[in-house]
């Protein structure tokens, strides 16, 4: 049975799942969410009351959250690129780095973007400052880690890199990585050169006008 993916091409979390699918050329039926009144969004809402995405549907089974989708596909539609190592210790490092990018790069980045969408009198300058400080701390920590790694968890592209790619991509738009973190900048560049992520970036180009802080004229 064909897998169905409910997603939006410009969403970083959706791109995380897409990178994994593209890495292994996993066939799937595309259901792009074109607003809350679109047929795809109504179908998604029936499947998942939180209405968050991406969502993967495999027959009667609904899989939520990008990391879980990637693990699910690795179990039920594996391909040549193993995104989660079989060795438990190596897998733990992959999952640790995956959580790092989710919690300490994506979360503060989205906090800054979400705040920009609020009415002026409802904004949270202190929260935005905290988010920017967290990103600075995350960049500094990651720069040390990436000084001796090609990919997030070591020599091999993994689940962690699937998330790092879109999260660092948008984080640099939101709060620039800067010259103080050359290893992070070089890693971000390697991710952009990865065919699976390059494809996701290209598919999202028509939606760049949606970025509330203004998409930079690069990447």
Number of C-alpha atoms within 10 A of each C-alpha: 6 11 15 17 26 21 25 20 21 20 16 25 23 22 28 27 27 25 26 29 22 15 20 18 16 16 12 15 12 13 18 16 21 12 11 12 9 12 14 18 21 15 14 26 15 10 18 15 8 10 15 15 21 26 23 28 19 16 10 7 9 15 20 18 16 24 21 14 23 24 17 16 20 19 11 9 15 17 16 8 14 16 23 22 15 9 8 10 10 14 17 14 17 24 17 15 21 21 17 18 23 19 14 18 26 23 17 25 25 18 16 22 17 14 17 16 12 11 8 9 6 10 14 15 11 9 14 20 13 15 21 21 14 18 24 20 14 18 25 17 13 19 20 14 17 20 14 11 14 16 19 25 23 15 10 17 20 25 27 25 27 29 30 27 27 26 25 27 21 20 23 17 17 22 17 17 22 12 9 12 19 17 21 23 20 15 23 21 15 14 22 19 12 14 13 21 24 16 16 23 21 12 13 16 12 11 13 12 10 10 14 13 14 11 15 11 5 5 12
